């Protein structure tokens, strides 16, 4: 998701009658009207957006306009008395949250509606535009049946997301060191719902763990890297093993560079194997400048 646009996002695209939430109009929802969002609270914010629309204000103490944006949003959200929540994100302290939403400069704002991110603007709009944005977001939420009202309880715990049974099974298997059991659970989850992005990412993670565990059990971690260093990039198997080790040892840049070279030097099934491994790594790592840059390199290498 890009936040590069300067204008206020057109929320009318969310005026739909389908996919309405099952919620009583005006139902009381435990939670504060305004709070500081951290990385650990991101899942709670996504869950909350199924009950109340959430505005995310990205700011920094280094930015004068940031203070103005936050103050204006606090006034506007306070006036709504619980119909919308404001999550303030200090990008200096919560860089990962800013990265997830593609924030490259502050002040900026995004919204969450039914756990879906909506880019709003980057920069400092006029007060009238901010007021209109809040009003339109609430109206868009109502179209989905999201009409909860926060009780402004600052001590309320963040909503706990419901974990699908197969996801829970996969997590429990991982906690017990049962990679095969976790793999089976996530494969089954994807078979039931091919669009389950969380299960897909988890499966990629488990498969990486399985491949690296196999190398460790065979005592081949160091030798795999040495072999790849002495082997042409057309030896796809050798370089896939080395890329797995580099990625799992928190060196995604090295793994990406290696696989890009394999893609450039190969074709057919060998190229497909390197490309698919890269895409799995992109999914595991999530949005980042490195992933964006490497995606461009991959496109150039393929075409």
Secondary structure, DSSP 8 states (H G I E B T S, - for coil): ------S---GGGG--SSS-----TT-EE-S-SEEE--GGGHHHHHHHTTTSEEEEEEE-TT-HHHHHHHHHHHHHHHHTTTSEEEEEEETTT-HHHHHHTT--SSSEEEEEETTEEEEEEES---HHHHHHHHHHHHHHHHHTT---EE---TT---------HHHHHHHHHHHTT-HHHHHHHHHHHHHH-TT-HHHHHHHHHHHHHHHHHHHHHTT-HHHHHHHHHTS-TT-HHHHHHHHHHHHHTT-HHHHHHHHHHHHHH--HHHHHHHHHHHHHHHHHH-S-HHHHHHHHHHHHHH-
